[in-house]
Amino acid sequence: MGAVYLGVDNYRDGDWIGARGRQAVRMAAGDATPADWNDIPAGYAIAISGQTGLSWIAGYSPTMADGYALTNKAGTARSYGGWYINTAGYMTCTVSATDSAWHLAQVYCMDPSAPNRTSVVDVMDGATVLGAYTKANAFQYSSYWVLAAFTGSVVFRFSRGNSSSLAPLQGIFIDPWSPHCAGVPPAGAVGSFAY
């Protein structure tokens, strides 16, 4: 059991098919139509708690050309659907696997509605904060991936950077731990993750 914060991938792209989610996928748009968006096999769990609500699905309708929006599993539609928190406190995403292997967990965060907001994502092993990423969204559709390696479980904790902000989360993707990383993540492996 354990987790390592790997850092942030600022490649702003919702085209995940073939690159992420090879073991499990959960997207906010799947709350309405899970068969089209989610794939969580036995042995994996992705739980969201503390969210203020699910927004942006009705108000924002991306086309396939809008690359910031995540695609469905078939690659035939996109959604800006996201969980978010816009109050004091935290929204948490707990990612877990029942085997003893190391996995790569990646969360995709994007705010399609407004610039100049700040959000904070803590990566946690139990109650211990392993690393934190603060994002000041300088422009609309600002997006990023936060990454962690884990065995057992890892928690991503979201909060607002200030009272006029919100912290968004669009999707969570689980992959095998990359073989070039020698099997077990080194302690303190923090930084931009290279694919």
KAQUI-V285932 format. One record per pair of residues at least 6 apart in sequence whose C-alpha atoms are under 6 Angstrom apart, sorted by the first residue. I is the first residue (numbers start at 0). J is the second residue. Records with the same first field share a line. If there is no record, write none. Layout:
# KAQUI-V285932
I=J + J
This chain:
# KAQUI-V285932
0=150 + 151
1=149 + 150
2=124 + 148 + 149 + 153
3=147 + 148
4=129 + 130 + 147 + 189
5=146 + 147 + 188 + 189 + 190
6=146 + 189 + 190 + 191
7=144 + 145 + 191
8=144 + 191
9=143
11=142 + 143
12=66 + 67
13=66 + 67 + 68 + 69
20=172 + 173 + 174
21=174
22=173 + 174
23=38 + 39 + 172 + 173
24=37 + 38 + 39 + 171 + 172
25=37 + 170 + 171
26=169 + 170
27=80 + 81 + 169
28=80
29=36 + 37
36=71 + 72
42=96 + 97
43=95 + 96
44=94 + 95
45=93 + 94
46=92 + 93
47=91 + 92
48=90 + 91
49=90
50=83 + 84 + 90
51=83 + 84
52=82
53=81 + 82
54=80 + 81
55=79 + 80
56=79 + 80
68=77 + 78 + 79
69=77 + 78
70=76 + 77
81=168 + 169
82=167 + 168
83=166 + 167
84=165 + 166
85=165
89=157 + 158
90=156 + 157
91=155 + 156
92=154 + 155
93=153 + 154
94=152 + 153
95=151 + 152
96=151
100=150
101=149 + 150 + 176
102=148 + 149 + 174 + 175 + 176
103=147 + 148 + 173 + 174 + 175 + 176
104=146 + 147 + 172 + 173
105=145 + 146 + 171 + 172
106=144 + 145 + 170 + 171
107=144 + 169 + 170
108=142 + 143 + 167 + 168 + 169
109=141 + 142
110=140
111=139 + 140
113=139
114=136 + 137 + 138 + 139
115=136 + 137
116=135 + 136 + 164
117=134 + 135 + 136 + 160 + 164
118=133 + 134 + 158 + 159 + 160 + 166
119=132 + 133 + 157 + 158 + 160
120=131 + 132 + 156 + 157
121=130 + 131 + 155 + 156
122=128 + 129 + 130 + 154 + 155
123=129 + 154
124=153
158=166
159=165 + 166
